[in-house]
Amino acid sequence: MDDTQAVPAPLHAESGSALDLDRYMLTGENEIRQLLRDLAEHNELVTLYFGSANDFLLTSVLAVSGEAVILDYGGNESMNKRVLTSSRLIFITSREKIKVQWNASRIWRVNYQNRPAFCVTVPEGILRLQRREYYRLAAPIAKPLVCNVPVDEEGKQKLAFTVSDISIGGIALHGPVKQARFEIGKTYRNCDVAFPGLGNLVTDITIANVFDVTMRNGSTTTRAGCRFGELRGKNMMLLQRYINQIERERRERMARFA
């Protein structure tokens, strides 16, 4: 494969500071192998990031054999040598609109079907992120969402915050943030978000960032970006139903004015 640094990288690495990524991690050995074989069968392009400067080259999975993942060798030998000496390797691709990412700390050269190839061990985990999982939906102004956050240890004192945007991974709040004394990294238990006509989402949130925002009318408010705790079952279904409903309503409004 002919790779140069001028080729644009299609995807970038996800950071654990942006989302709680553990919930999206595929760890079953059979499932991991099947996904890698699927990438090979459909010849999906893989971006291999390496080194501390986020250099990259383009490759693809050729085969999965025993504990080894065989990948296409680069066309630039100088870059190949740098890859082979790197201990920081991130592989990123997508399959059926799902982002796929895994890491490795060692890579070596092998011969595969009478030509050079890269080889790494089968990873213990692969990150799978659907687009909807990191797409943030702006909450409707006409029907604002309210999140009630218990701010005392007993959970009796609650403050109401307006939801700015929401996704499967987290939520952004604005309101009496300074009064709540939000601290980055702190978790607040049993927060309640009422979805009109659908029900209440009760979940933990962890503060990821806090910053001031200037509104359109010139006033200033403080906004907090939060990560959801583990969402499963009814909570996950409820959140997905709400996001689907808002997107459907917006499409219908746009169609009426088209």
C-alpha positions as CSV (number, residue, x, y, z in Angstrom):
1,M,0.0,0.0,0.0
2,D,1.3,3.4,-1.0
3,D,1.1,5.7,2.1
4,T,2.5,9.2,2.6
5,Q,2.0,11.6,5.4
6,A,-0.1,13.8,3.0
7,V,-2.9,11.2,3.1
8,P,-5.6,12.5,5.4
9,A,-6.5,10.3,8.4
10,P,-10.2,9.5,8.3
11,L,-10.7,9.0,12.1
12,H,-9.1,10.1,15.3
13,A,-8.5,8.2,18.5
14,E,-11.1,8.4,21.2
15,S,-10.0,9.5,24.7
16,G,-11.2,8.0,27.9
17,S,-11.5,11.6,29.3
18,A,-14.2,12.4,26.7
19,L,-16.5,9.5,27.4
20,D,-16.7,6.5,29.8
21,L,-15.5,4.2,27.1
22,D,-15.6,0.9,29.1
23,R,-19.3,0.4,28.3
24,Y,-18.4,0.3,24.6
25,M,-15.6,-2.1,24.9
26,L,-15.8,-5.5,23.2
27,T,-13.9,-8.1,25.3
28,G,-15.2,-11.5,24.3
29,E,-12.4,-13.4,22.5
30,N,-14.7,-15.0,19.9
31,E,-16.4,-11.7,19.2
32,I,-13.1,-9.9,18.8
33,R,-11.8,-12.4,16.4
34,Q,-15.0,-12.4,14.3
35,L,-14.8,-8.6,14.1
36,L,-11.2,-8.6,12.9
37,R,-12.0,-11.3,10.3
38,D,-15.0,-9.2,9.2
39,L,-12.6,-6.2,8.7
40,A,-10.3,-8.4,6.6
41,E,-13.2,-9.9,4.5
42,H,-14.5,-6.5,3.6
43,N,-11.0,-5.0,3.1
44,E,-11.8,-2.0,5.5
45,L,-9.1,0.7,5.5
46,V,-7.3,1.0,8.9
47,T,-5.5,4.1,10.1
48,L,-2.5,3.1,12.2
49,Y,-1.3,5.9,14.5
50,F,2.2,5.4,16.0
51,G,4.7,7.3,18.1
52,S,4.2,10.3,20.3
53,A,3.7,12.8,17.4
54,N,0.5,11.0,16.1
55,D,2.1,10.0,12.9
56,F,0.0,7.6,10.9
57,L,-0.1,5.3,7.9
58,L,-2.9,3.4,6.2
59,T,-3.2,-0.3,6.3
60,S,-5.8,-3.1,6.4
61,V,-6.3,-6.4,8.2
62,L,-5.2,-9.3,5.9
63,A,-5.9,-12.3,8.2
64,V,-6.3,-13.5,11.8
65,S,-4.2,-16.5,12.5
66,G,-3.9,-18.0,15.9
67,E,-2.9,-15.2,18.3
68,A,-1.7,-13.0,15.4
69,V,-3.4,-10.2,13.4
70,I,-1.7,-9.8,10.0
71,L,-1.9,-6.3,8.5
72,D,-0.8,-4.8,5.1
73,Y,2.7,-3.5,5.0
74,G,3.3,0.2,4.2
75,G,4.8,1.5,0.9
76,N,7.2,3.9,2.7
77,E,10.0,1.8,4.1
78,S,11.3,4.7,6.3
79,M,7.9,5.0,7.9
80,N,7.6,1.3,8.3
81,K,10.8,1.2,10.3
82,R,9.5,3.9,12.6
83,V,6.3,1.9,13.1
84,L,8.3,-1.3,14.0
85,T,10.2,0.6,16.7
86,S,7.1,2.2,18.2
87,S,5.5,1.0,21.5
88,R,2.4,3.2,21.1
89,L,0.1,1.9,18.3
90,I,-3.5,2.8,17.8
91,F,-5.6,1.1,15.0
92,I,-8.8,2.9,13.9
93,T,-11.3,2.0,11.3
94,S,-15.1,1.7,10.8
95,R,-17.5,-1.1,9.9
96,E,-21.1,-0.4,8.9
97,K,-20.9,3.1,10.3
98,I,-19.5,1.9,13.7
99,K,-16.1,3.2,14.7
100,V,-13.6,0.5,15.7
101,Q,-10.4,1.1,17.7
102,W,-7.8,-1.0,19.4
103,N,-4.3,-0.6,20.8
104,A,-1.1,-2.5,20.7
105,S,2.3,-2.0,22.3
106,R,4.4,-4.2,20.0
107,I,4.4,-4.8,16.2
108,W,6.8,-6.8,14.1
109,R,7.4,-7.8,10.5
110,V,6.5,-11.2,9.0
111,N,6.1,-12.7,5.6
112,Y,2.6,-13.3,4.5
113,Q,1.8,-14.9,1.1
114,N,5.4,-14.3,0.0
115,R,5.4,-10.6,0.8
116,P,6.1,-8.5,3.9
117,A,3.4,-7.7,6.4
118,F,2.9,-6.2,9.9
119,C,1.8,-8.5,12.7
120,V,0.4,-7.7,16.2
121,T,-1.3,-10.0,18.8
122,V,-5.0,-10.3,18.9
123,P,-6.2,-7.4,21.3
124,E,-7.9,-8.2,24.6
125,G,-10.5,-5.5,23.9
126,I,-11.8,-3.5,20.9
127,L,-13.7,-0.2,21.2
128,R,-16.9,0.0,19.1
129,L,-18.7,3.4,19.0
130,Q,-21.8,4.0,17.0
131,R,-22.2,7.5,15.7
132,R,-25.3,8.1,17.8
133,E,-23.2,7.3,20.9
134,Y,-21.0,10.4,20.5
135,Y,-23.5,12.6,18.7
136,R,-24.8,15.3,21.0
137,L,-28.4,16.5,20.6
138,A,-29.3,20.1,21.5
139,A,-32.2,20.0,23.9
140,P,-35.3,21.8,22.5
141,I,-35.9,25.3,23.8
142,A,-39.7,25.1,23.5
143,K,-39.8,22.0,25.7
144,P,-36.7,22.4,28.0
145,L,-35.4,19.4,29.9
146,V,-34.7,19.7,33.6
147,C,-32.2,17.7,35.5
148,N,-32.6,17.6,39.3
149,V,-29.2,16.9,41.0
150,P,-28.9,15.9,44.7
151,V,-26.1,18.1,45.9
152,D,-25.9,16.9,49.6
153,E,-24.7,13.6,50.9
154,E,-28.1,12.5,52.0
155,G,-29.7,13.3,48.6
156,K,-32.4,15.5,50.1
157,Q,-31.3,18.9,48.7
158,K,-31.8,19.0,45.0
159,L,-31.0,21.8,42.5
160,A,-32.7,22.1,39.1
161,F,-30.5,22.5,36.0
162,T,-31.6,23.1,32.4
163,V,-30.2,20.6,29.9
164,S,-28.3,22.2,27.1
165,D,-27.5,19.0,25.1
166,I,-27.6,15.3,25.6
167,S,-26.2,12.1,24.1
168,I,-25.9,8.4,25.0
169,G,-22.6,9.3,26.7
170,G,-23.5,12.3,28.7
171,I,-25.3,15.6,29.3
172,A,-24.5,19.3,29.5
173,L,-26.2,21.4,32.2
174,H,-26.5,25.1,32.9
175,G,-28.0,26.9,35.9
176,P,-26.9,27.2,39.5
177,V,-23.6,25.5,38.9
178,K,-21.6,27.7,41.3
179,Q,-24.2,27.2,44.0
180,A,-23.9,23.4,43.6
181,R,-20.1,23.8,43.8
182,F,-19.5,21.2,41.1
183,E,-16.0,19.7,41.2
184,I,-14.4,18.0,38.1
185,G,-14.3,14.3,38.7
186,K,-17.0,14.3,41.4
187,T,-20.0,11.9,40.9
188,Y,-23.6,12.8,41.9
189,R,-25.9,10.0,42.5
190,N,-29.5,9.5,41.5
191,C,-29.9,12.5,39.2
192,D,-33.3,12.8,37.6
193,V,-34.2,13.9,34.1
194,A,-37.9,14.0,33.1
195,F,-38.6,13.3,29.4
196,P,-42.0,14.7,28.6
197,G,-44.5,12.0,27.7
198,L,-41.9,9.2,28.1
199,G,-40.8,8.9,31.7
200,N,-37.9,9.7,34.0
201,L,-34.2,8.8,33.6
202,V,-32.5,8.3,36.9
203,T,-28.8,7.9,36.7
204,D,-25.4,9.0,38.2
205,I,-23.5,11.8,36.6
206,T,-19.8,12.6,36.8
207,I,-18.6,16.2,36.2
208,A,-16.2,16.3,33.3
209,N,-15.8,20.1,32.9
210,V,-17.2,23.5,34.1
211,F,-16.9,26.7,32.2
212,D,-18.7,30.1,31.6
213,V,-20.8,30.6,28.4
214,T,-22.1,33.9,27.0
215,M,-25.7,33.6,25.8
216,R,-27.1,35.3,22.7
217,N,-28.7,38.1,24.8
218,G,-25.3,38.9,26.3
219,S,-25.9,37.3,29.7
220,T,-23.4,34.8,31.1
221,T,-24.2,31.4,32.5
222,T,-22.1,28.6,33.8
223,R,-22.2,25.2,32.1
224,A,-21.2,21.8,33.2
225,G,-20.4,18.9,31.0
226,C,-21.2,15.5,32.6
227,R,-20.7,11.8,31.8
228,F,-23.5,9.4,32.6
229,G,-23.0,6.5,34.9
230,E,-23.6,3.0,33.4
231,L,-26.9,3.1,31.4
232,R,-28.6,-0.3,30.8
233,G,-31.9,-1.8,30.1
234,K,-34.9,0.6,30.6
235,N,-32.7,3.7,31.1
236,M,-30.8,3.2,27.8
237,M,-34.0,2.5,25.9
238,L,-35.7,5.5,27.4
239,L,-32.8,7.8,26.4
240,Q,-32.7,6.4,22.9
241,R,-36.5,6.9,22.5
242,Y,-36.2,10.5,23.6
243,I,-33.3,11.2,21.1
244,N,-35.2,9.5,18.3
245,Q,-38.4,11.4,19.1
246,I,-36.7,14.8,19.1
247,E,-34.9,14.0,15.8
248,R,-38.1,12.9,14.2
249,E,-39.9,16.1,15.3
250,R,-37.2,18.2,13.9
251,R,-37.2,16.4,10.6
252,E,-41.0,16.9,10.4
253,R,-40.7,20.7,11.1
254,M,-38.0,21.0,8.4
255,A,-40.2,19.2,5.9
256,R,-43.2,21.5,6.6
257,F,-41.0,24.6,5.8
258,A,-39.2,23.0,2.9
